[in-house]
Amino acid sequence: METHFRKIKLLLESSSLSDLDRDELLVALLLVTDEQLGPIHELLKEDISWADKLFENYRSKKGAIRHDDKDFWEMIMKEEESEATKLESN
């Protein structure tokens, strides 16, 4: 059985992410269970342009953690919740 991770990896090959960005995102996704990757796989399958949004979200979170910026982290999370709400309503 092919895992969601493997399917995501294959989809990301057709994304506009650079090889370096794609690999960095894949390393981050290794920390997520395959079950949790299911919705991400579906999202990317529907529209590969989400790869750029996912990577930017990851990069923003990484920066907030690196700089211990709780306000920035909260802003990222609010934006993420807003996007999730929009997706659920479609």
NORSUL-V809251 format. One record per pair of residues at least 24 apart in sequence whose ideal C-beta (glycine too) atoms are under 6 Angstrom apart, sorted by the first residue. I is the first residue (numbers start at 1). GAP is how many residues later the second one is. D is the distance in Angstrom with one decimal. If there is no record, write none. Layout:
i/gap/d
I/GAP/D
I/GAP/D
//
This chain:
i/gap/d
3/31/5.0
4/30/5.1
4/33/3.8
4/34/5.3
4/37/4.4
5/29/6.0
5/32/5.7
7/34/5.2
8/33/5.3
11/33/4.7
12/39/5.7
14/34/5.9
15/33/5.1
15/36/3.7
17/34/5.4
17/38/5.8
21/34/5.4
25/30/5.0
28/30/5.5
//
